Amino acid sequence: MFDLTPEEHTHLRECRRLLALTWLFILSFEDPAHRRNPPGTAERQAGRLRELLG
């Protein structure tokens, strides 16, 4: 385990937000007739993104 500087902590938080948004964007194109992810995945990811943005 290691400590992050305040700048690194801010950068990491911004990266996590971007990755969560990217994943939600990718999930939005999933074909309901041919699901690759369990039902509710997009909704859970939207909730995670909301938490990260809050």
Secondary structure, DSSP 8 states (H G I E B T S, - for coil): -----HHHHHHHHHHHHHHHHHHHHHHTT--GGG-SS-TTHHHHHHHHHHHHH-
